[in-house]
Amino acid sequence: MSLMKNAIGVLMAGGQGERLWPLTRDRAKPAVPFGAIYRIIDLTLSNCLNSDLRRIFVLTQYKALSLNRHIRQGWSSMMGVGDFIEILPPQMRVSAHWYQGTADAVYQNIYSIGSEPSSYVIVLSGDHIYKMNYQKMLEQHVLSGADVTVGTVEMTPQDAASKFGVIETDKEGRILAFYEKPADPKLSPRHPGKVDASMGIYIFNTQFLLPTLISDSEDPNSSHDFGHDILPKIIGKFRVFAYNFYDENKKENLYWRDVGTIDAYYDANMDLVSVSPVFNLYDKSWPLKTWEQQYPPAKFVFADPERTGTAVDSIVAAGSIISGSRVSHSVVGYDVRVNSFCHVDDSIIYNHVSIGRYSRIRRAIIDRHVKLPEHTEIGYNVDEDRKRYHVSENGVVVVVREESMLEEPE
């Protein structure tokens, strides 16, 4: 029997995503669109199904309406008999507070987790872009006799410094120390010139996790976070090992992206549209699943020399019409209308957007339901853009509707 039959997944999907503002104004970070048809959470959920992890609790909190709908409409129907994807909002069953940290979020759902027969609990994050077989990590966890296994990814010290938790291990991979976002991270003994950064992925033996969470909940000095509190307490006392990320993306370089900022999120989308994409959406051996709305095929008109509808080095989702305009190196979602004589370059266009004639859009993210009038220019004058829109540190312009539209489909 597969080890995964004895495991349950706990997917942390309640993140507010403050650094992704204003894209997270109306939605949780895991619900932010990615790659024209996906949401960020779809990458982790696809990893679960491809890893045969089919009992999953999704812990939501912040503005979860569209995320809940997305999971209900699509993902729940993919599960078999005895399998489930269950959304767990904060219930305040064991606490009078919202989730105080990652460990507290799991602790507050201890009754749900304990009610499911399992030997292992796999704690996952719903806001990273990567392909990973969790079954391989679980196999190492069992073979090493670990109480806890922490997923790690190789990084340069410069990339990890002050940004990621860093693991110190011995040559066998046993964790000796955990450092929370150190300015000068220690190099890995197993990967010369690299550091082992935490991926925010943990496997616990169930019978070890539950009393550990209870003990942490009773500590008034704890911030109730796995990386900051739980790991430092148990390292040295119990068998805690690192699992080095094996990339199912199968490219020359490892691909794992934390899309926590506008610029990182923008770059991850742009990784999709090159001729040989850095992150491959088209690998049939590792399918990426999602819920898709029903729309007619994408259409490209006209064939006139003065206004030819084209999209090059781009992804265009169903229902979109590129009418007499040129789209280049861009990601275009559902039901988008790009009207005649427009140029859209290096941009991410969400669902249900209309771009008026003679507009020029460059290095921009256009949120859902935005209607841009004719002759709109975005991305050509940063000073003018800052007067009207949010502009990232690297100059990516983010355009959202003025009012919230929580009840409209994404």
Secondary structure, DSSP 8 states (H G I E B T S, - for coil): --GGGGEEEEEE-----GGGTTTTSSS-GGGSEETTTEEHHHHHHHHHHHTT--EEEEE--SS-HHHHHHIIIIIGGG--TT-EEEEE----SS-SSS--SHHHHHHTTHHHHHHS--SEEEEEESSEEE---HHHHHHHHHHTT-SEEEEEEEE-HHHHTTTS-EEEE-TT-BEEEEESS-SS----SSSTT-EEEEEEEEEEEHHHHHHHHHHHHT-TT----IIIIIHHHHBTTB-EEEEE---TT-SSS--EEE--SHHHHHHHHHTTSSSS-SS-S--TTS------------EEE-B-SSSB-EEES-EE-TT-EEES-EEES-EE-TT-EE-TT-EEES-EE-TT-EE-TT-EEESEEE-TT-EE-TT-EESS-HHHHHHHSEE-TT--EEE--SS--TTS--
